[in-house]
Amino acid sequence: MPDETCDPLYSLAHLTLINATAPELIYIAARAGYDAVSPRFIQMNVPGEFRESPIDKAMVSATKTALQTTGLKVLDIELARITEDCDPRTFEAACELGGELGASRMIMSAWTPSRDDRNFIVDCYAETCEIAAPYGMSVDLEFPSFSRLRTLDETLDIVRAADQPNGGILVDTLYLHLSRVDIAELLHVPGDLLNFLHISDALPGIADTREGMIQLARDARLYPGEGCIDFAGIIERMPPVDYSIELPNQSRVAELGFEEHARRCLQRAKRTFGHIRSQRRTHPIPPQESTMTDGQRAH
């Protein structure tokens, strides 16, 4: 968990520039001023994403060279998906590579079709945590608004039931918005389960179809401060965390190119979150008024 007195890491998430390879992502992130990257080392087999294996021998070698050359860190790897035919053992190669590269987190989400599969999800999640643990990684479960787990409470239920020491929950600011999660619910989550935050903004209107939410999430996210998301309220209700900027926007990539889009993502995020952190240092919340008590963090 990052120290509250230290500045957070800013990482460039792969979905922001999904058509870049992992080495390309690293070099772009370094030139744009990021501290870390969040590469996809698990093939998704979905339209618009790379078809070749992201962890073949040549790609791994080039990725290691890029990290050594730039000095960037790997914050997290992604994306382990719980599907109806999920075998967590297939994630071990990515876990091994993540551990070798110094990643401390792995993202997981659930995409099973049934609403009666809670035990299966718990088992898959718990086994993945067990696989990731020797490599020094937490497994942070997220709740995309168009996936099987769509709310913070559903996700917390799975993580608690799995009861793994390296369990965690990934909060994505867009999915908080799309799932209409009251940010006060963040106070229900033990602080040691919240390790990092996915950042992007959105306009007030919420897509009312699954297809609309997917299109927004994959193609049209906004820079922090352009939309309506209450970043100050979210940060106030969370422990200190690192930030991964997941901000795909096809029109801006087409207009600006990979590197300039990545740079503007970071500039807007640092401006928005730097202002929030500055305000908190200047006007700290008195202990009796804090929105997260020591007791809440301990549970």
Secondary structure, 3 states (H helix, E strand, C coil): CCCCCCCCCEEEEHHHHCCCCHHHHHHHHHHHCCCEEECECCCCCCCCCCCCCCCCHHHHHHHHHHHHHHCCEECEEEEEEECCCCCHHHHHHHHHHHHHCCCCEEEEEECCCCCCCHHHHHHHHHHHHHHHHHHCCEEEECCCCCCCCCCHHHHHHHHHHHCCCCEEEEEEHHHHHHCCCCHHHHHHCCHHHEEEEEECECCCCCCCCHHHHHHHHHHECECCCCCCCCHHHHHHCCCCCEEEECCCEHHHHHHHCHHHHHHHHHHHHHHHHHHHHHHHHHCCCCHHHCCCCHHHHHC
